[in-house]
């Protein structure tokens, strides 16, 4: 067997952020993959420990632009867990409303990009056009198309003006109609079926072994969803179905996201109807956070996001730990790609809907005596560049 290596990244048209994958191929067949993370680390956990709890909410919004509600929700859940803080009913519906609008926007963004990656630009144009009303709904509710600044410990920052609810429901009807059309395309279009069916299969057992979450897991027959398994906010007050497929291929991952979008519009519609009649405060004014530990979970569009907070009784965390879904989903790419043609490798990676900013971690180097070792990254970078330059010229 003659094995060659194909580098993908750290900068590549498929990768919206920097990451590095090395495909090992025998002819046109992928036999193995090496992953190298660490290109996008920005130190959010460390920075959070110097911020107040409210400031940390704004900080974690920027871990991922597409999950800019998921991280704040998991964070406030963790802080609220320390003192068992009760959330006003109206705030619970508003949180769920914002979270599900974000799920629709995220899934439509992915559907469009997936179409583009396989050369089906009509699907790309459809999905991004029909995503636009969702972003406009965000702007009507929060004032922003992204980074909404809505979450607070004890509730939400802003109420939903009842005057705009009819317009929001009207826009939602349009999104629903278009999603039914896209669902029909996913079901019947021969191009999509031939390009995605039986491609990049993640078996049920591999998904279990690698602890996959979100649509990546549900497409492989694993019925897990934080919204059902550990409901918070208003998820125990609304009706929706968990979408589970069994084949684990790229096509089933597409089907899961398309059908989940229809379920999310159902949840959004229920929340808006409830906000017409549920009155009361939107924030339980929390004066202080006790000493202790708390965990927060939320079903982000890509899967479970997890935040851990440790408090010493002051107004800022002394430890903040984040685990995003892509951190466990990206390794499933290796299991999905072995044995497939190189031409299918990139759409198989895209099917995970990876977010590299969410994934990154940093490490601390220590010597044999467990003392920290200082590393000059700039010097290492220059030495590496010089090494590559010599190899090219030789």
Secondary structure, DSSP 8 states (H G I E B T S, - for coil): ---EEEEEEES-TT-SS-EEEEEEEETTEEEEEEEE--SS---HHHHHTTS-HHHHHHHHHTT-STTTTHHHHHHHHHHHHHHT----HHHHHHHHHHHHHHHHHHHHHHHHHHHHHTT-HHHHHHHHHHHHHHHHHHHHHHS-SS----EETTEESS---GGGHHHHHHHHHHHHHHHHHHHHHHHH-HHHHHHHTTSS---HHHHHHTT--HHHHHTTT----HHHHS--TTTTTS-------SS-SHHHHHHHHHHHHHHHHHHHHHHHHHHHH--S-SB-------EEEEEEEEEETTEEEEEEEEEESSSSEEEEEEE-THHHHTTHHHHHHTTSBHHHHHHHHHHT---HHHH------B-TTS-B----HHHHHHHHHHHHHHHHH-
